[in-house]
């Protein structure tokens, strides 16, 4: 190898290694503190339980934040917890007839209370019914709650970003040095091998963008002097609570006796039983709460997996039955005459052949009976169709098409669990995926079904459930605090709303040829702010839209302005593969098709044209 190339590679490797070493050192130096607990005390402070859970968990927001907030709302009279028997899992939440004034609630406290109020039927909801049935909703709800807790802790001076502006600036400056070194190495290489002239610029730009993105991705929160002092005091409260053995076994309803001590006990991890019962995450799809009929009750749901008949269409079943009957009949015709249950021939070869023939005859008989059974039941299933009306309990992808190199897997069948009020057990139906985007859990639906195959052949939504009211609008935050993104980085809500408003749901659905959900804010590291559209059926991402300006926009434009030129769209526009980019003055829009929709790029130019006039630069006369 050329010694000059070896030298350049060594320089670039040392530069990269030095940057990552500095990054690792910064992470070590900014680790959250582990305060020494103060003496055990029963004196509670003024900090809310959710913030206390952040402090005692080394400045990390855990599931205890939402759970302790719910208990604190109960202790303050906003909700009531009642346990009807010895089983804490049967605890119910009740809304009081005359609740206290909620104008002073913190944003995350209001978030928890709104969920209880939104799910309540006649002022009551089972405690375990607070869990989510949609993974995307659960993730969004909990992420925003964590952001609001962090914002409250920062406002009180108890927490701060782990990577502050000074640290981020130093890492960015170091990234410039590394990017220049990489650019020089690639420039030398392009000269020696007569490669593309812009390769060095692109390599340096890509290196700088990658390193600054890593630097901008804050690894979370860290302590402050005041935060360490307060955390030490609360660790003393934890030690005092843990000194009472019975406290660990208290159920949630005991908040009526223990008042706020139980909520703070949940915040510091001193309530094993209560924390086990409380859950505001994803629910168990096999045991779901239903309010169909006006009262809450649990329904146990079975999800068939291995039987070949479930969810199948009648033509496929009849074809399978015909093939099974034909093969079985052929085997019986060829080997049936040779069937001998107890071969008596003395010749070993003849005895072996007789045993094989017997096995083939048995297989043929099984195929014949199975095919006949499928044929009869399939036809019977057709004439015994019935109509079911009930509440949607669960919706989930069941089966997908095969995935190839140029053909991503697509869902074609969904599980649909419906409570029709006839019992406390049911089996999920097979819902064709084209209807999956029309309903959500809690909706009232009427379906035409075939009982044996459990397939839905007609579908309609006759009423919307309460869960639709609990889905928060995208691009808004119900708090005056800044939006805190993943990792604790403060973001720009205005930028997120701008990206969300660039294309409508109908336009995206028309461009991709499939129903999609409203835009969802993406929390990305670095300078990008983006939104994401998900398929209405399985909730998988299908389109990402990023809008940006300034220096970051120049990087994105340089890296993506290639491929097919799209005249007449903005100032300039290009499409290449699964992505397209648009420029209007100094504003850049980058659109990328994701997941199952990657082969649906034909109408990306049309989609860009729809959003051009909505860009601020275009409206300002660009």
N, C-alpha and C positions, 0 to 999 in steps of 0.2 A: 504493500500500500504506500502511496505517496506520503513522504514524511510531512509535507506541508498540510495535507489533509488530516493526518494524525494530530498535528499540533492544533489545528483549528477545532477538531473534535474534542480535544482535551480542554481547550479554553472554554468551549460552550458547555461541556459537562461540568467543569468546575464552577462556572457562573450559575448554572441551574442548581447544582448541589448547594452552593452558598446561599442562594435565595431560599430554598426549602429548609436549610438548616436555620436560617434566620426566622422563617415562619414557625418552625417547630419550637425554637427558643421562645418566641413570643407567646405561643400557646402555653408553654410551661410557666412562664412568668405571670400570665394573666389567669391562671387557674383560680376558680372561686375558693375562698378561704373555708376552713373547717373550724369555726369558732369553738372555744372551750366552753362547755355549758356553765352557766351561772348556777349558784346554789338552788336546789329544788325549792320551788315556790308555787303557791296557788293563786298568786296575783296575776290577773289577765291584763294585757295591754290594750291599746286602742286600735291596733292594726287588725284589719279584717282577716278571717281565717284563710282566704285564698292567698293573700300576701304572706301570711305566716307559713303556709305550706311551701311557698317559694323559698323563703329564708332557711327553713330547717332542712330542705332538700338540696342544699348547696346551690341555690339560685337556679333551680330547675323546676319548671311547672309540671306537676304530675297530675294524675287523675284525682288526687285528693283535693285539688282546688275546687272543682265543680261539686264534689260530694260534700265537702265541708261547707260550701256556700249554701247548698240546699238545707243542710241541718241548721245553719245559722238563720236562714229565713224562717224555719219552723220555730226556732227559739225566740224570734222577734215577732211572731204572731202572723206572718204573712201566709203561712200554710199550717195545717195540722197533720200530724202523723198518728195513725191509729193502727194498733195491732189487735185483730179480733180473736186470736187464739195463741197457742204456744209457738206457732211457726212464724219467725220474723219475715220470711219470704212473702207472707200474705199481708204485709203492712200496706196500708192505703194512705194516699194523700188527699186532704180535703181543703177546699178553699173556704175560709171563714165568711159568714154573711156580711160582716162589716170589717174589711181588712184595714190595717193601718195605712197611713199616707205613704205612698211609695215614691214620692217625688225626690227623696234624698238617696235613693238606691244608686249604687255604683253600676257602671255599664254591665259588668259581668254578673252582678246580682240580678239585674233586670233580665238578663239573658236567660238565666236559670228559671226565674219566676215566670217569664213569658212561655217557656216550654211547658211548665206545669199547667198554666192557665189554658194554653192552646190545646192540650191533650185531654183536659178534664171533661167528663160527661156528667152533667147535673152536679157539677162542683166536686167530682171525685175522680181520681185516677190511681190505679195500683202503682205502687212504688217501682216495681220491676218493669212496668210498661213505659218508663221514661227512656228506655234504650232505643237506639236507632235501627231502622231496617234498610237504610240506604247508606252504603259505605261512603259515598261522596258527601252526603249531607253530614254524616257523623264527623268526617275529617274537617269539613269547613266550620262546623259549629264549634268543635273543640279547639281548632286553630285560632279562631277569633276570640274565644274566651281566654286562651293563653295570652294572646296579644294584649287584651284589655287588662289582665292581671299584671303583666310586665309593665304596661304603661302606668298603672296605678302605683306600683312599687318605685318606678323611676321618679314619678311626680313627688313621692314622699322622701326622696333622697336615699332610699334603701337599696337601690340596684342601679346598675349602669351597663352599657354595652361592654362586652369583653374586649372587643377591638374598638378603641376609640378613634377619633379623627386623626390624631397624631400617629398612632400605630399604622393605620391604613395608609396614610400619606407616605410614611417611610417605606412600607412594603411596595407601594406604587412606584416610588422613586427607584427602589432597587430593581423593580420589574423593567424599568426603562433601560437600565444598564444591561440586564440580561437579554432583553429584546435586541438591543444594538449589537451585542456579541453574537447572537444567533444570526442576525441579519448579515453581519460581516462574513461569517462562516459560509452562509448560503451564497453570498455574493461571490466569494472566492470560488466556490464550487461551480457556479454558473459560468464564470469566466473560463475556468479550466475545461469544462465540458460543453461550452457553448449552449447552455440551457436558456430558458426564458428569462428575460432581463428583470421582469417584475417579481421573480420568485423570491428574491431577498426581501423586498418590501413586504410581501405577503407573509413570509415566514416570521419576520420581526413583529409585524402587526398581530399575527395569530398568537405568538408567544406572549406579547404584552397583554392581549385581551384575556388569554387563559390565566395568566398570573394575577392580573387585577381582579378577575372574577373570583379567584380563590381568596384573595385578600379581602374582597368585599363581602364574602360569605362569613359573617360573624358566627363563631361557634356557640353563641348564647350570651347569658348574663354573667356578671361577676359582682363581687361584694363592693360596698363602700364602707368608710369608717363607721358611719351611723348604722348601716345595715349589719355589720359584724356585731355591734353592741346590742342591737335589738334581737338578732338571731340568738345570741348567747342567752339572753333573758328567756326567750321562748323555749330554748332547749332545757332550761331549768324547769319551766312549766311541764314540758314533756316528761322529765324525770319524776316530777311530783305525781303526774297522772299515772305513770307506769308503776308507781309505788302502791297503787290500789289495785289489787289483783282482780276484783270484780269489774273494774272499769273496762277491761279488755273484752268482757262477755256481754256488755250492754247492747241491746237491740236499738234500732233507730228510733222507735217510739219512746224510748226512755229520755228523749230530749225534753219531754214535758216535765221531767224531774230534775235532770242535770242541767237544763237550760243551755247556755252557751259553752259550758265546759265540754259537752259532747261534740259540738262543732269544732272547737279548737283541738279536742282530742283526735278527731278525724284528720285535721290539718297536720298534726305532728306525728301521725302514724301510731296512735295509742289505742285505737278502737278496732280490734281485729274483726269482731262479728259485724259491727255496723258497716265497716268498709267492705266486707264481703257481700252484704245485702245490697248496698248502694252501687249503682252502675249507670253511667250516662254514656256508655260506649255502644258498640254493636250488640244487638240482641241475639238470642239463640233462635235460629230459624226453625227448630224442631218444636219449640214450645212458645207460642205467641199469644199475646193478648188481643182480644177482639171486643168491640163495643157494639157489634151488630145486634139489633133488637133492643137497644137502649140501656143495657147493663154490661159491665165489664165481666168477661169470662175468658178462661184460657183454652186454647185449642192446640192439640198435639197434631203435628203435621208430619206425614211420611213423604219422602222424596224418592220415587223409584229410580233406579240407576241401571240395572243390568238386564232387565227383561226387554226383549227386542220389540215387543208390541207397543210399549208405552210411547205415546206421542206420534205414532206412525199414521200415514194416510192410508185410506182403504185400498187404492191401487197397488201400493207397495206390499201391503199385507196379502192381497190376492195373488200377486205375482210370486211372492215368497211361498205361499201355500201351493200354487200350481207347480213350482219347481220341486218342492219337497214331495208332492204326490207323484210327480213324474219319475223322479229319481228312485223313490221308494218302490213304485210299481215295477220299474225296470229291474231293480235288484231282486225283487221277489220272483219275477218272471224268469230271470236267468238262473238264479241259484235256489229257487224254491223247491224244485224237484230233487235237489241233492241234499235237502235238509234231513238230518238224522240226529236226533237228540242224543242217542247213545251209540256211537259208531262201534261196530263189531268186527270190522275187517282186521285181519292179522298184519296186513302190510302197513308199516309205519307211515309211508308217504300218503297212502290213502286215508289213514286216520287223521293225519295233519291237515290234508285237504278238506276232510269232512268238518273238522273243527272250524277252519277258516270260513267254509261255506255257511256253517251255522251262524257264525258271528255276522257275516254279511247279510244273511236273512233277517237277523234280529235288527240290524241297523236299518234295513229296508222297511221292516215293519214299523219301527219307531218313526221313520220319516213319513211313512204313509199315514199313520195315526195323527202325527203332529200336524201335517199339512191339512188333513181333513178337519181337525179341531180348529185350526186357524181359519180355514175357509168358512166353517159354520159360524164361529164366533164373530168373524169379521162382518159377515152378512147380517147377523143378529145385531151387531153393534150399530149398523147403519139404520136399522128399522127401530131401534130403541133409543134414538137420540132424545135428549131431554133438555129443558131450559133451567138454568140455575141462576139465582140472584143472590148476591151476598157481598161481603166486605173483603177487599183485597188485603191479605195478611203479609204476603211475601212475593217478590218478583225477582227472578235471578236467571242468568243464562244457564241453559241446560246442555244443549248440544250445538256444536259449530261445524262448519264445513271443513274439509281437509285443507291444510296449508301447504302451498308449494312455493317455489322460488319467486314466481311472479303473481302469486295468488294468495293474499293474506287470508287467514281464517276468519269466517264471519258467522255470527250466531244465526241459526235458523229456527231454534226452538228454545223457549223459556219455561222455567217453572213458574206456575201461577197457583199460589195457595189462596183459596177462597173459603170464608166461613159463611155457610148458607143457613146457619141456625138450627140444623138438624141433629147436631151432636157435638161432642167435645173432641172428636177425632176426624181427620180428613186426609186424603191423599192429594198431592199437588197435581194439577192438570198440566198438560203440555200445550203451551200457548205459542202459535206461530209468531216469530220475532217481529213481523211487520206490524203487529198490534201492541208490542211491548211498550212503545213510547207514548201510548195514549193514556196510561193510568199510572197511579202511584199508590203506595200503601195507604189504606184507609178509604180509598174510593169505593163507591158502590157500583157494581158492574152486573150486567146480565149477559150470560154466556150460553151458547148452544153447544152441548158436549156429547161425546160418545163415551159411554161409561167404561167399556172394556179396554179401549186403548187410551182412555183419559185425555183425548185430544179435543181441543176447542175448535169448533168449526164456524162459529159466529161470535162476535164480540162487540159490546157497546158499553160505554160509561154512562150511567144514569144519575150519578151524583158524586160530587167531589168531597173528599174527606178532610179532616182537620189538618193532616200533615202538610197539605198544600199551603195552608196559611202559615205554617212554621218555616217554610223555605224562604231564606232571606234573599233579598234582591242583590244581584251581583254588582259590585263596584261601589257599594255603600257600606258605611260602618256606623253602627248606632252609638257612637261615642265621639266626643270632641277631641279625644286624644289622638295622636298620630297613629296611622296604621303601622303595626310592627310586624314585619314579615318573618318568614322562617329564619331561625337563627338570631332573631332579635334585631334585624336591620330595619331602620325606619324607611318606609317607602312613600311614594306619591300617590294618594288616592285619585288626584286629578288625572294623572297619566293612565291609571288603570281604567277610569271611566272613559277616557278618550279612546283607548283601544277597544273597550267593550262596545262603544257606540259606533264604531266604524262600519260594521256589518250587522244587519238584522238577522234574527234566527231564521226567518223565512228565506233570506238570500243565501245564507250558508247551506240550509237544507236543500235549496234548489240547485246550488252549485255542486254539491256532493251527491245529490240524489238519494238522500236518506234523512229521516227526521233527527233533529239535534235539540239539545237542551240550551237554555240561555247561557250566555258567556260567563265564565268563571275566572276570577282573578288568579294569575299565576305569580308566585313569589320566587323570582329568579335572582341569583347572585349577580353582582356587577351592575352595569348601567341599564340593562334591559328591563322594561316593564311590559308585560304581555297578558293576554287573556286566552282562554282555551274553551273550545266548544266540544262537548261530549255527545256521543250517540245517545238518542233518547231511550233506546232499548237496554243495552248492557252498561251504559255509562262510561264506555271507553273513550279516550281522547281521539278526536278525528281531525281537528284543525287548531293550530296555534297562530295567533296574530300578535305581532309586536310592533309598537310605534315608538320612535325615538328621534332625537335631534341632537345637534352639536357634534362633538368629536366622536362619540360612540356611533352616531349615524354614519359618519364618514367611513369608519371601519367596516360596518355592516354592508354599506353600499359597495365598497371596494371588493369585498369578498364574495358578493352575490350578484353583482351586475354583469352577468354573463349568461350565455344560453340564447334563447329565442327573444329577439327584441319585440316589444309590444308597442307599436306606434299608436299615438292618439290617447294614451292613458297617462295622465299627469305630465310632468316634465320628461320623465324617462321611466321605463318599466321593462323588466325582463322576467322570463319564466325558464326554469331549468329543472326538469324532473319533478320532484314533489314539492318544490318551493317556488315562490315568485316574490319579486321585490319591486316597490314603487317609490318614486321620488317626486315630491312637490316642494319646490324651493329647498329649505334645509330640513324638511321632515321626511323620514323614511318609514315605510311600512313593509314589514317582512311577514309573509304568509307561508305556512308550511303545513302540508297535509300529513296526518299521522295515522298510525295503526291500520285498521281495516279499510280506511279510505285512501290508502296510498296510490291505488290505481285509478282514482277518480279525480284526475288533475286537468281534464279537458276544459273545464269551465273556470279555471283559476283566473285567466285574463278577464272574463266577464265579471267575476267577483271583485277584482281590483278596480274595475271601472265603476262599480256601484259605490265603492267607498271613497273614490277620489274627491268628490265634491264635499265630503264631510270632514276632510282634513282641515285643521285650523289654518294652515298656510294657504290652502285653496280658497277658503272663505274670506281670507284677508286680501285676496286679489293676486295670489301667486300664480 
